[in-house]
């Protein structure tokens, strides 16, 4: 299937092992996957006019440089990015879902079947 027809996912995760595992698994499932190591990196990629927009963002919350809360605030305040759905993935048990307003919330360790259901 051509990349234009495959669903695109941006994985925003600072833990290299988790990020690579998610990217590999999602790629195996047929998604076009890009990744970012923190929120600021994700915003740079999302604002790059030469990069296709993702259909969904998988967002970790606890990251250096720019955490998931700060990323989500920036994303929601940017009209060109605010409509991209976000699935929060975190080990935090105290995530404020009202502030984040994600389409879905998954706790680590991530159940891959649950993740696929949330993406759909």
C-alpha positions in Angstrom: 0.0 0.0 0.0 1.3 3.4 -0.9 2.4 5.6 2.1 -0.3 8.2 1.1 -3.1 5.7 1.9 -1.5 4.3 5.1 -2.5 5.9 8.4 0.2 8.1 10.0 1.2 8.1 13.6 3.6 10.3 15.5 5.0 8.6 18.6 6.3 11.1 21.2 8.3 9.2 23.8 11.6 9.9 25.5 12.4 6.3 26.4 14.3 4.9 23.5 13.4 1.3 24.1 9.7 2.0 24.4 9.8 4.4 21.4 11.5 1.9 19.2 9.2 -0.9 20.2 6.1 1.1 19.5 7.4 2.3 16.2 8.4 -1.3 15.1 5.1 -2.8 16.2 3.0 0.0 14.6 5.1 -0.3 11.4 4.4 -4.0 11.3 0.7 -3.3 11.6 0.9 -1.1 8.4 1.1 2.4 9.8 3.5 5.1 8.7 5.3 5.9 11.9 7.5 8.9 12.9 8.8 9.6 16.3 9.9 12.5 18.5 12.0 12.4 21.7 10.0 15.1 23.6 7.3 17.7 23.1 9.5 20.4 21.5 10.8 17.8 19.0 7.2 16.8 18.2 6.1 20.4 17.6 9.1 21.0 15.3 8.1 18.0 13.2 4.4 18.9 13.2 5.1 22.4 12.0 7.5 21.2 9.2 5.6 21.9 6.0 7.6 19.1 4.3 6.4 16.4 6.6 2.9 14.9 6.3 0.6 15.4 9.3 -0.1 12.4 11.4 -3.6 11.0 11.8 -3.0 10.4 15.5 -0.4 11.3 18.1 0.8 8.9 20.8 2.0 11.1 23.7 4.0 10.2 26.7 3.6 12.7 29.6 6.8 12.6 31.6 9.6 13.8 29.3 12.6 16.2 29.5 12.8 19.5 27.6 9.0 19.7 27.0 6.7 17.3 28.8 3.4 16.0 27.5 1.3 18.6 29.3 3.2 21.5 27.8 3.1 19.9 24.4 -0.6 19.3 24.6 -1.2 23.0 25.7 0.8 24.2 22.7 -0.9 21.8 20.3 -4.4 22.7 21.5 -3.6 26.4 21.1 -2.3 26.0 17.5 -5.3 25.9 15.1 -3.3 24.0 12.5 -2.5 21.2 15.0 -5.4 21.2 17.4 -7.6 18.8 15.5 -5.0 16.0 15.5 -6.3 13.4 18.0 -4.0 12.4 20.9 -3.7 9.2 22.8 -1.9 9.6 26.1 0.4 6.8 27.1 2.0 7.2 30.6 3.1 5.4 33.7 1.8 8.4 35.7 -1.2 7.5 37.9 -2.0 11.2 38.4 -2.6 12.4 34.9 -5.2 15.2 34.7 -7.3 14.0 31.8 -9.6 17.1 31.9 -6.5 19.3 31.1 -5.2 16.9 28.5 -8.5 16.1 26.8 -7.1 13.0 25.0 -9.1 10.7 22.7 -7.8 7.8 24.8 -5.6 7.2 27.8 -3.4 4.1 28.2 -1.3 3.2 31.2 2.2 1.7 30.8 3.1 -1.0 30.3 1.0 -0.7 27.2 -1.2 -3.5 26.0 -0.7 -3.5 22.2 -4.2 -4.8 21.4 -5.7 -1.9 23.5 -3.4 0.5 21.7 -4.6 -0.7 18.3 -8.3 -0.4 19.5 -7.6 3.2 20.7 -6.0 4.1 17.4 -9.0 2.9 15.4 
